[in-house]
Amino acid sequence: MSSTTTRTRPPRRVAVIGAALVIYLGTAALFVAVLSSMFGVSRRGGGALFGERIAIVELEGLIVDVDDQVRELRAYRDNPGIRAVVIRINSPGGAVAPTQELYGAIRRLREAGKPVVASLGAVAASGGYYVAVAADQIYANPGTLTGSIGVVMQMANLNALMKKVGVEYVVVKAGEFKDVGNFARPMTAEERRILQALLDDVHGQFIAAVADGRKLDRAEVRRFADGRVFSGSQAKTLRMIDALGGLEEAVDGAATLAGLPKPPRVIGPRRRFSVVDLLRNQLGLAGFATPTLPLLRTPLYLMD
C-alpha cells in the first residue's frame, strides 16, 4: 500500500508542474499579445516590440479635444526608442485653441530632436492643415482635400421666427457686448466689427503658422489663404505639401529623416474603445456623427 502511493506521487507531481507551466506560458503569451495590441506594434520591418521605431499618431474627425494626442506625443518625445513620429490626419478642422495646442505639441517634439511627418488622408483641411504645417514634411494623396485656410463663426438669427410663434427671449447683462451673437435679435454693426476683428486676428495667426512651417513668404500664403480647398496635386504645386504619397510613403520618409533602415519598425496608432462607436457600427450608423459642437451657443470660431 505504501509503495503504491509512493510510486504514484511523482507522475502526479509532474502533471501538476506541467499544467502550471502551460498556464504560465499561456498567460505570458496573452500578456505579450495584449501589450502589442495596446501599443499597435506593426509587423512591418520586423515588428519587434523593442528597438528603434517610428510611431504613428492619429487625428480623426473634428478637432475639439486633443488631450489624448498631446499625451501620446509627449510620451513619444520622452521615449528614447521612438526615433520619429508620423501623424495621420483625417480632419476637416475644428476649434482654434485645441488645434493650436496640438500644433505646439508637434513643434516641441521636433525641438527635442525627433522628426515629425504629416500624412494627409481623405481630408486634412483648415485646422487639419494647421496641425500638418507643424511637421518637418507633409505627404498627401493626389486626391486629398486640404487647404481651406480660413476662420469662420456661424450664428443663427431666429428673431423673425420667435416673433411669429410669440416667443420673447429676455437677456439681462452687465457689459455691452456680453451677449454678442444672440440668436434672438439681429447683430449690430459694432458687434459685427468686433467679431470680424477677432476672426481677422486668428486668420493672421493661421497664415503666420503656414508661412513659418512651409518656409513661404506671408504675402505668398495670403494669395491662397482665402478659405478655398485644394487637391493634393494642387497643394504640391503651391508648395503647401512636400510630396505625393500615402501613409507608407510618409513612414518611409520619417525613416529617412531619422536615419533608420527601410522599412522601419512601426508602432501603430493607439485604438481607443468607444461604446458609442461600437453601437453606431452595430446599428449601421457609421456615417452619422454624434454632434460634439454647440449650434446656438456663441461665440465659437472654427478652423473648419
Secondary structure as GFF3:
##gff-version 3
##sequence-region A 1 304
A	DSSP	alpha_helix	2	38	.	.	.	ID=ss1
A	DSSP	three_ten_helix	44	46	.	.	.	ID=ss2
A	DSSP	beta_strand	53	60	.	.	.	ID=ss3
A	DSSP	alpha_helix	67	78	.	.	.	ID=ss4
A	DSSP	beta_strand	82	91	.	.	.	ID=ss5
A	DSSP	beta_strand	94	95	.	.	.	ID=ss6
A	DSSP	alpha_helix	96	111	.	.	.	ID=ss7
A	DSSP	beta_strand	116	125	.	.	.	ID=ss8
A	DSSP	alpha_helix	127	132	.	.	.	ID=ss9
A	DSSP	beta_strand	137	140	.	.	.	ID=ss10
A	DSSP	beta_strand	145	147	.	.	.	ID=ss11
A	DSSP	beta_strand	152	153	.	.	.	ID=ss12
A	DSSP	alpha_helix	159	165	.	.	.	ID=ss13
A	DSSP	alpha_helix	189	214	.	.	.	ID=ss14
A	DSSP	alpha_helix	218	222	.	.	.	ID=ss15
A	DSSP	beta_strand	229	231	.	.	.	ID=ss16
A	DSSP	alpha_helix	232	237	.	.	.	ID=ss17
A	DSSP	beta_strand	243	244	.	.	.	ID=ss18
A	DSSP	alpha_helix	247	258	.	.	.	ID=ss19
A	DSSP	beta_strand	266	267	.	.	.	ID=ss20
A	DSSP	alpha_helix	275	282	.	.	.	ID=ss21
A	DSSP	beta_strand	301	303	.	.	.	ID=ss22
###
